[in-house]
Amino acid sequence: ILPGTGQTTSYATGDDGDLEKGAAWPIPRFTAGTGTEADCVRDNLTGLMWVKSPDSTRRTWSDALTYANGLSHCGYGDWRLPNRKELWSLIDRSKVRPPISNGNPFTNVQADFYWSSTTAIYNDPSSDAWHFNMSNGETGGGSSKAIIRYVWPVRSGQIGAVDLQKTGQTISYATGDDGDLEKGVTWPSPRFTAGTGTEVDCATDNLTGLMWVKSPDQVIRTWQQALDNANSLSLCGYDDWRLPNINELESVVNLGEPNVAAWLNTQGFSNLWIGASAVYWSSTTYADNTDFAWRVGLVTGNVGADGWYKTQSWYAWPVRSLSSRVSVGAT
């Protein structure tokens, strides 16, 4: 099961804040360490342990890997640079600057870009990596590995409430990177199962337990129209369809593929737009400006909200939950 996004305010019927889909966050979400672990923080949602006060040094991607992999901190020597899913898991979509839940014990988190260990292969994999904006929670892959960015080391801690999935990246571009370590829950094979009988027009994600429309239409809609269309959909014998929240929409992104939508069209789906304008709405509103909403570029995997007005028209891909499915595996 995927975690909730943190958004609890509703801006329209059937949106993320209205439905609050996903695993509820434990209270407290974060626990500051004591004793030898006093300079570390455990995330009770994911079980990951983070450096409590990441340093203020900006590094190239290669230097960030070297630094994180060589860190000895809080009595542990197995620190590393987090992959994109792990950095993503920190984000509270109801917050900005930093987009981390209230009451968190972190200090010195910069409202700036942080490196992940995941290479952006939709560009040149030899030169670009995914970064996270710890000002607003956006993630992009257009950063040259030679650029200097901040570093926030992580290690796998104890069992959390949810298990983060792998990113899909299996090729390593440097020692200790995402493709080398492949942290997260192993994907089932097959990842997706096409329905039969009354469910022939739907497909289920065996990793997350979500059911998706097998062949979403290619009609572009405003955010409100996308919500209304998804909420009113009746398909495969179900009428509880909705627009996915940003965690759900991002969960289908395979960071081991240069064109995510094209890959999905080989996994039991069809009709996903594979061009540069393959932008899909989520039901999650941007906390810093509620005129904007979160969306995923389903070719590249880029995730953004700033400047993406709800009055603009983009694609939509309805989803529904399968309540009988549970999370499996461990980080």
Sine and cosine of phi, psi and omega as CSV:
sin_phi,cos_phi,sin_psi,cos_psi,sin_omega,cos_omega
0.00,0.00,0.60,-0.80,0.01,-1.00
-1.00,0.06,0.51,-0.86,0.07,-1.00
-0.96,0.29,0.40,-0.92,0.13,-0.99
-0.92,0.39,0.25,-0.97,-0.08,-1.00
-1.00,0.07,-0.29,0.96,-0.10,-1.00
0.99,-0.15,-0.20,0.98,-0.02,-1.00
-0.99,0.15,0.83,-0.56,-0.03,-1.00
-0.86,-0.51,-0.19,0.98,0.05,-1.00
-1.00,0.00,0.75,-0.66,0.01,-1.00
-1.00,-0.10,0.68,-0.74,0.02,-1.00
-0.91,-0.41,-0.09,1.00,0.05,-1.00
-0.17,-0.99,0.48,-0.88,0.03,-1.00
-0.85,0.53,0.76,-0.65,0.06,-1.00
0.99,0.11,0.13,0.99,0.01,-1.00
-1.00,0.06,-0.06,-1.00,-0.08,-1.00
-0.85,0.52,-0.76,0.65,-0.03,-1.00
-0.92,0.40,-0.41,0.91,0.06,-1.00
-0.97,0.25,-0.74,0.67,-0.12,-0.99
-1.00,-0.03,-0.50,0.87,0.00,-1.00
0.73,0.68,0.81,0.58,0.00,-1.00
-0.96,0.26,0.51,-0.86,0.02,-1.00
0.93,-0.37,0.22,-0.98,-0.01,-1.00
-0.90,0.43,0.72,-0.70,0.04,-1.00
-0.92,0.39,0.58,-0.81,0.01,-1.00
-0.97,0.23,0.66,-0.75,0.08,-1.00
-0.92,0.40,0.39,-0.92,0.05,-1.00
-0.87,-0.50,0.89,-0.45,0.01,1.00
-0.98,0.21,0.44,-0.90,0.06,-1.00
-0.92,0.39,-0.68,0.73,-0.05,-1.00
-0.85,-0.52,0.60,-0.80,0.04,-1.00
-0.82,-0.57,0.85,-0.53,0.06,-1.00
-0.95,0.31,0.63,-0.78,0.00,-1.00
-0.96,0.27,0.22,-0.98,0.07,-1.00
-0.75,-0.66,0.22,-0.97,0.02,-1.00
0.87,0.50,-0.77,-0.64,-0.02,-1.00
-0.92,0.39,-0.29,0.96,-0.01,-1.00
-0.99,-0.17,0.31,0.95,-0.10,-1.00
-0.90,0.45,-0.40,0.92,-0.01,-1.00
-0.99,-0.15,0.35,0.94,-0.01,-1.00
-0.73,-0.69,0.31,-0.95,-0.01,-1.00
-0.73,-0.69,0.71,-0.70,0.07,-1.00
-0.99,-0.16,0.72,-0.69,0.11,-0.99
-1.00,-0.01,0.93,-0.36,-0.06,-1.00
-0.95,0.31,-0.22,0.98,0.05,-1.00
-0.98,0.19,-0.71,0.70,-0.11,-0.99
-0.96,-0.28,-0.26,0.97,-0.07,-1.00
0.99,0.16,0.02,1.00,0.01,-1.00
-0.98,0.21,0.52,-0.86,0.10,-1.00
-0.94,-0.34,0.75,-0.66,-0.05,-1.00
-0.88,-0.48,0.49,-0.87,0.17,-0.99
-0.89,0.46,0.77,-0.64,-0.09,-1.00
-0.92,0.38,-0.63,0.78,-0.04,-1.00
-0.75,-0.66,1.00,0.10,0.00,-1.00
-0.86,0.51,0.58,-0.82,-0.09,-1.00
-0.94,0.34,0.14,-0.99,-0.08,-1.00
-0.99,-0.16,0.27,0.96,-0.01,-1.00
-1.00,0.00,0.77,-0.64,0.09,-1.00
-1.00,-0.09,0.65,-0.76,-0.11,-0.99
-0.71,-0.71,0.37,-0.93,0.19,-0.98
-0.92,0.38,0.22,-0.98,0.00,-1.00
-0.87,0.50,-0.69,0.72,0.01,-1.00
-0.89,0.46,-0.69,0.72,0.02,-1.00
-0.93,0.37,-0.54,0.84,0.04,-1.00
-0.90,0.43,-0.68,0.73,0.06,-1.00
-0.88,0.48,-0.74,0.67,-0.02,-1.00
-0.87,0.49,-0.70,0.71,0.00,-1.00
-0.89,0.45,-0.78,0.62,-0.06,-1.00
-0.91,0.42,-0.68,0.74,-0.03,-1.00
-0.92,0.38,-0.42,0.91,-0.03,-1.00
-0.99,-0.14,0.07,1.00,-0.09,-1.00
-0.96,0.27,0.67,-0.74,0.18,-0.98
-0.87,-0.49,0.87,-0.50,-0.19,-0.98
-0.41,-0.91,0.67,-0.74,0.04,-1.00
0.84,0.55,0.44,0.90,0.03,-1.00
1.00,0.07,0.15,0.99,-0.03,-1.00
-0.85,-0.52,0.54,-0.84,0.02,-1.00
-0.87,-0.49,0.24,0.97,-0.05,-1.00
-0.96,-0.30,0.56,0.83,0.05,-1.00
-0.96,0.28,0.36,-0.93,-0.03,-1.00
-0.35,-0.94,0.14,-0.99,0.11,-0.99
-0.99,0.15,0.77,-0.64,-0.05,-1.00
-0.93,0.37,0.55,-0.84,0.13,-0.99
-0.98,0.20,0.04,-1.00,-0.10,-0.99
-0.90,0.44,-0.63,0.77,0.00,-1.00
-0.89,0.46,-0.61,0.80,-0.04,-1.00
-0.94,0.34,-0.71,0.71,0.10,-1.00
-0.88,0.48,-0.67,0.75,0.03,-1.00
-0.82,0.57,-0.64,0.77,-0.12,-0.99
-0.90,0.43,-0.34,0.94,0.00,-1.00
-0.96,0.28,-0.36,0.93,-0.25,-0.97
-0.97,0.23,0.75,-0.66,0.15,-0.99
-0.97,-0.23,0.93,-0.38,-0.10,-0.99
-0.96,0.28,0.07,1.00,0.12,-0.99
-0.98,-0.19,0.06,1.00,-0.10,-0.99
-0.76,-0.65,0.38,-0.93,0.17,-0.99
-0.62,-0.78,0.36,-0.93,0.11,-0.99
0.74,0.67,0.93,0.37,-0.15,0.99
-1.00,0.04,0.32,-0.95,0.00,-1.00
-1.00,0.10,0.84,0.55,-0.02,-1.00
-0.80,-0.60,0.58,-0.82,-0.16,-0.99
-0.86,0.52,0.48,-0.88,0.01,-1.00
-0.87,0.50,0.53,-0.85,0.04,-1.00
0.99,0.14,0.07,1.00,0.01,-1.00
-0.93,0.36,0.53,-0.85,-0.08,-1.00
-1.00,-0.04,0.16,0.99,-0.04,-1.00
-0.95,0.31,0.47,-0.88,0.11,-0.99
-0.71,-0.70,0.40,-0.92,0.09,-1.00
0.92,0.40,0.36,0.93,0.11,-0.99
-0.97,0.24,0.85,-0.53,-0.06,-1.00
-0.99,0.11,0.65,-0.76,0.09,-1.00
-0.98,0.18,0.92,0.39,-0.16,-0.99
-0.41,-0.91,-0.18,-0.98,-0.10,-0.99
-1.00,0.04,0.66,-0.75,0.05,-1.00
-0.84,-0.54,0.63,-0.77,0.02,-1.00
-0.96,0.27,0.59,-0.80,0.30,-0.95
-0.97,-0.26,0.18,-0.98,0.02,-1.00
-1.00,0.03,0.09,1.00,-0.10,-0.99
-0.99,-0.12,0.81,-0.59,0.02,-1.00
-0.98,0.21,0.61,-0.80,0.05,-1.00
-1.00,-0.01,0.99,-0.13,-0.11,-0.99
-1.00,0.07,-0.13,0.99,0.07,-1.00
-0.95,0.32,-0.37,0.93,0.15,-0.99
-0.99,-0.11,-0.66,-0.75,0.07,-1.00
-1.00,-0.07,0.94,-0.34,-0.06,-1.00
-0.89,0.46,-0.32,0.95,0.03,-1.00
-0.98,0.21,-0.23,0.97,-0.13,-0.99
-0.80,-0.60,-0.31,0.95,-0.15,-0.99
-0.85,-0.53,0.53,-0.85,0.04,-1.00
-0.66,-0.75,0.33,-0.94,0.02,-1.00
-0.98,0.21,0.67,-0.75,0.07,-1.00
-0.81,-0.58,0.28,-0.96,0.05,-1.00
-0.84,-0.55,0.68,-0.73,0.05,-1.00
-1.00,-0.04,0.96,-0.28,-0.01,-1.00
-0.99,0.12,0.37,0.93,0.22,-0.98
-1.00,-0.10,-0.70,0.71,-0.09,-1.00
-0.75,-0.66,-0.08,1.00,0.06,-1.00
1.00,-0.04,0.10,1.00,0.04,-1.00
-0.97,0.24,0.47,-0.88,0.05,-1.00
-0.75,-0.67,0.70,-0.71,-0.02,-1.00
-0.66,-0.75,0.33,-0.94,-0.05,-1.00
-0.89,-0.45,0.21,0.98,-0.09,-1.00
-1.00,-0.04,0.34,0.94,-0.05,-1.00
-1.00,-0.04,0.83,-0.57,0.11,-0.99
-0.89,0.47,0.69,-0.73,0.01,-1.00
-0.89,0.45,-0.23,0.97,0.01,-1.00
-0.99,0.10,-0.25,0.97,0.04,-1.00
-0.95,0.32,0.49,-0.87,0.05,-1.00
-0.99,-0.10,0.75,-0.66,0.01,-1.00
-0.65,-0.76,0.18,-0.98,-0.02,-1.00
-0.97,0.23,0.26,-0.97,-0.09,-1.00
-0.74,-0.67,0.72,-0.69,0.01,-1.00
-0.75,-0.66,1.00,-0.04,-0.08,-1.00
-0.91,0.42,0.44,-0.90,-0.03,-1.00
-0.64,-0.77,0.33,-0.94,0.18,-0.98
-0.57,-0.82,0.40,-0.92,0.05,-1.00
-0.97,0.25,0.85,-0.53,-0.08,-1.00
-0.98,-0.18,-0.90,-0.44,-0.03,-1.00
-0.96,-0.26,-0.08,-1.00,-0.01,-1.00
-0.94,0.34,0.72,-0.69,0.06,-1.00
-0.96,-0.30,-0.05,-1.00,0.00,-1.00
-0.96,0.30,-0.45,0.89,0.03,-1.00
-0.73,-0.69,0.32,-0.95,0.05,-1.00
-0.93,-0.38,0.84,-0.55,0.02,-1.00
-0.96,0.28,0.61,-0.79,0.00,-1.00
-1.00,0.08,0.35,-0.94,0.12,-0.99
-0.90,0.44,0.34,-0.94,-0.02,-1.00
-0.99,0.14,-0.32,0.95,-0.10,-1.00
0.98,-0.21,-0.21,0.98,-0.01,-1.00
-0.99,0.15,0.82,-0.58,-0.04,-1.00
-0.86,-0.52,-0.19,0.98,0.04,-1.00
-1.00,-0.06,0.74,-0.67,0.01,-1.00
-1.00,-0.09,0.69,-0.73,0.03,-1.00
-0.93,-0.37,-0.09,1.00,0.05,-1.00
-0.17,-0.99,0.48,-0.88,0.02,-1.00
-0.85,0.53,0.76,-0.66,0.04,-1.00
0.99,0.12,0.12,0.99,0.01,-1.00
-1.00,0.07,-0.03,-1.00,-0.07,-1.00
-0.85,0.53,-0.75,0.66,-0.02,-1.00
-0.92,0.40,-0.41,0.91,0.05,-1.00
-0.97,0.23,-0.74,0.68,-0.11,-0.99
-1.00,-0.02,-0.54,0.84,0.02,-1.00
0.75,0.66,0.81,0.58,0.00,-1.00
-0.96,0.29,0.60,-0.80,0.04,-1.00
0.85,-0.52,0.08,-1.00,-0.01,-1.00
-0.94,0.35,0.75,-0.66,0.06,-1.00
-0.92,0.39,0.70,-0.71,0.01,-1.00
-0.94,0.35,0.65,-0.76,0.10,-0.99
-0.93,0.37,0.35,-0.94,0.05,-1.00
-0.83,-0.56,0.91,-0.42,0.06,1.00
-0.98,0.21,0.43,-0.90,0.05,-1.00
-0.92,0.38,-0.67,0.74,-0.04,-1.00
-0.86,-0.52,0.57,-0.82,0.05,-1.00
-0.84,-0.55,0.86,-0.52,0.05,-1.00
-0.95,0.31,0.62,-0.78,-0.02,-1.00
-0.97,0.25,0.25,-0.97,0.07,-1.00
-0.75,-0.67,0.21,-0.98,0.02,-1.00
0.87,0.49,-0.78,-0.63,-0.02,-1.00
-0.93,0.37,-0.28,0.96,-0.02,-1.00
-0.98,-0.19,0.32,0.95,-0.10,-0.99
-0.89,0.45,-0.41,0.91,-0.02,-1.00
-1.00,-0.08,0.28,0.96,-0.02,-1.00
-0.73,-0.69,0.28,-0.96,0.06,-1.00
-0.60,-0.80,0.59,-0.80,-0.07,-1.00
-0.95,-0.31,0.69,-0.72,0.10,-0.99
-1.00,0.07,0.93,-0.37,-0.05,-1.00
-0.96,0.28,-0.16,0.99,0.06,-1.00
-1.00,0.07,-0.71,0.71,-0.09,-1.00
-0.98,-0.22,-0.27,0.96,-0.04,-1.00
0.98,0.20,0.24,0.97,0.03,-1.00
-1.00,-0.02,0.58,-0.82,0.11,-0.99
-0.96,-0.27,0.76,-0.65,-0.04,-1.00
-0.89,-0.45,0.47,-0.88,0.16,-0.99
-0.88,0.47,0.77,-0.63,-0.10,-1.00
-0.93,0.38,-0.63,0.78,-0.04,-1.00
-0.74,-0.67,0.98,0.18,-0.03,-1.00
-0.89,0.45,0.56,-0.83,-0.01,-1.00
-0.94,0.34,0.24,-0.97,-0.02,-1.00
-0.95,-0.30,0.59,0.81,0.07,-1.00
-1.00,0.01,0.78,-0.63,0.07,-1.00
-1.00,0.03,0.64,-0.77,-0.10,-1.00
-0.65,-0.76,0.41,-0.91,0.20,-0.98
-0.92,0.38,0.20,-0.98,0.00,-1.00
-0.86,0.51,-0.71,0.71,-0.01,-1.00
-0.91,0.42,-0.66,0.75,0.04,-1.00
-0.90,0.43,-0.60,0.80,0.03,-1.00
-0.90,0.43,-0.68,0.73,0.08,-1.00
-0.86,0.50,-0.77,0.64,-0.06,-1.00
-0.89,0.46,-0.67,0.75,-0.01,-1.00
-0.90,0.44,-0.72,0.69,-0.02,-1.00
-0.92,0.39,-0.66,0.75,-0.04,-1.00
-0.92,0.40,-0.42,0.91,-0.04,-1.00
-0.99,-0.14,0.02,1.00,-0.08,-1.00
-0.95,0.32,0.66,-0.75,0.15,-0.99
-0.82,-0.57,0.89,-0.45,-0.12,-0.99
-0.42,-0.91,0.61,-0.79,0.06,-1.00
0.86,0.51,0.43,0.90,0.03,-1.00
1.00,0.09,0.17,0.99,-0.04,-1.00
-0.83,-0.56,0.53,-0.85,0.05,-1.00
-0.80,-0.59,0.34,0.94,0.00,-1.00
-0.96,-0.27,0.56,0.83,0.05,-1.00
-0.96,0.28,0.38,-0.92,-0.03,-1.00
-0.34,-0.94,0.15,-0.99,0.12,-0.99
-0.99,0.15,0.74,-0.67,-0.05,-1.00
-0.92,0.39,0.55,-0.84,0.14,-0.99
-0.97,0.25,0.08,-1.00,-0.15,-0.99
-0.93,0.37,-0.52,0.85,0.06,-1.00
-0.92,0.39,-0.64,0.77,0.00,-1.00
-0.93,0.37,-0.69,0.72,-0.02,-1.00
-0.92,0.40,-0.65,0.76,0.01,-1.00
-0.93,0.36,-0.41,0.91,-0.09,-1.00
-0.91,0.42,-0.35,0.94,0.00,-1.00
-1.00,0.05,-0.08,1.00,-0.04,-1.00
-0.96,0.28,0.83,-0.56,0.07,-1.00
-0.98,-0.20,0.95,-0.30,-0.07,-1.00
-0.99,0.16,0.12,0.99,0.13,-0.99
-0.99,-0.14,0.07,1.00,-0.04,-1.00
-0.88,-0.48,0.66,-0.75,-0.01,-1.00
-0.97,0.26,-0.35,0.94,0.06,-1.00
-0.68,-0.74,0.99,-0.16,-0.11,-0.99
-0.88,0.47,-0.71,0.70,-0.03,-1.00
-0.88,0.47,-0.66,0.75,0.03,-1.00
-0.89,0.45,-0.64,0.77,0.06,-1.00
-0.90,0.44,-0.70,0.71,0.02,-1.00
-0.86,0.50,-0.56,0.83,0.02,-1.00
-0.94,0.34,-0.12,0.99,0.11,-0.99
-0.97,-0.25,0.02,1.00,-0.09,-1.00
-0.95,-0.32,0.39,0.92,0.00,-1.00
0.96,-0.27,-0.15,0.99,0.06,-1.00
-0.99,-0.17,0.24,-0.97,0.08,-1.00
-0.48,-0.88,0.34,-0.94,0.11,-0.99
0.97,0.25,0.12,0.99,0.13,-0.99
-0.95,0.32,0.72,-0.70,-0.06,-1.00
-0.93,0.37,0.79,-0.62,-0.10,-0.99
-0.94,-0.34,0.12,0.99,0.01,-1.00
-1.00,0.06,0.02,-1.00,-0.06,-1.00
-0.88,0.47,-0.40,0.92,-0.03,-1.00
-1.00,-0.04,0.37,0.93,-0.04,-1.00
-0.98,0.22,0.92,0.39,0.01,-1.00
-0.98,-0.19,0.79,-0.61,-0.06,-1.00
-0.87,-0.49,0.70,-0.71,-0.01,-1.00
-0.96,0.28,0.59,-0.81,0.31,-0.95
-0.96,-0.27,0.14,-0.99,0.02,-1.00
-1.00,0.00,0.14,0.99,-0.11,-0.99
-0.99,-0.14,0.82,-0.58,0.00,-1.00
-0.99,0.13,0.52,-0.85,0.04,-1.00
-0.98,0.20,0.87,-0.50,-0.12,-0.99
-0.91,0.43,-0.49,0.87,-0.08,-1.00
-0.98,0.19,-0.37,0.93,0.05,-1.00
-0.42,-0.91,0.96,-0.26,-0.14,-0.99
-0.96,0.28,0.02,1.00,0.17,-0.99
-0.98,0.20,-0.19,0.98,-0.03,-1.00
-0.94,-0.33,0.37,-0.93,0.07,-1.00
-0.68,-0.73,0.41,-0.91,0.01,-1.00
-0.96,0.29,0.63,-0.78,0.02,-1.00
-0.59,-0.81,0.33,-0.94,0.02,-1.00
-0.87,-0.49,0.75,-0.67,0.18,-0.98
-0.99,0.17,0.97,-0.26,-0.21,-0.98
-0.98,0.18,0.04,1.00,0.19,-0.98
-1.00,-0.02,-0.79,0.62,-0.10,-0.99
-1.00,0.04,-0.55,0.83,-0.15,-0.99
1.00,-0.07,0.06,1.00,0.08,-1.00
-0.89,0.45,0.61,-0.79,-0.01,-1.00
-0.81,-0.59,0.80,-0.59,-0.02,-1.00
-0.46,-0.89,0.16,-0.99,0.05,-1.00
-0.54,-0.84,-0.57,0.82,-0.09,-1.00
-0.88,0.48,0.88,-0.48,0.00,-1.00
1.00,-0.02,-0.06,1.00,-0.02,-1.00
-0.99,-0.13,1.00,0.06,-0.07,-1.00
-0.90,0.44,0.61,-0.79,0.05,-1.00
-0.90,0.43,-0.32,0.95,0.02,-1.00
-0.99,0.15,-0.19,0.98,0.10,-0.99
-0.95,0.30,0.33,-0.95,-0.04,-1.00
-0.92,-0.39,0.83,-0.55,0.03,-1.00
-0.65,-0.76,-0.03,-1.00,-0.06,-1.00
-0.99,0.15,0.25,-0.97,0.01,-1.00
-0.61,-0.79,0.53,-0.85,-0.05,-1.00
-0.68,-0.73,0.99,-0.12,-0.07,-1.00
-0.90,0.44,0.46,-0.89,-0.04,-1.00
-0.61,-0.79,0.31,-0.95,0.17,-0.99
-0.58,-0.82,0.36,-0.93,-0.02,-1.00
-1.00,-0.03,0.53,-0.85,0.17,-0.99
-0.93,-0.36,0.98,-0.21,-0.16,-0.99
-0.92,0.40,-0.30,0.95,-0.05,-1.00
-0.99,0.16,-0.18,0.98,-0.06,-1.00
-1.00,0.05,0.55,-0.84,0.01,-1.00
-0.76,-0.65,0.29,-0.96,0.03,-1.00
-0.96,0.29,0.60,-0.80,0.02,-1.00
-0.77,-0.64,0.39,-0.92,0.09,-1.00
1.00,0.02,-0.10,-0.99,-0.01,-1.00
-0.53,-0.85,0.47,-0.88,0.04,-1.00
-0.96,0.28,0.00,0.00,0.00,0.00
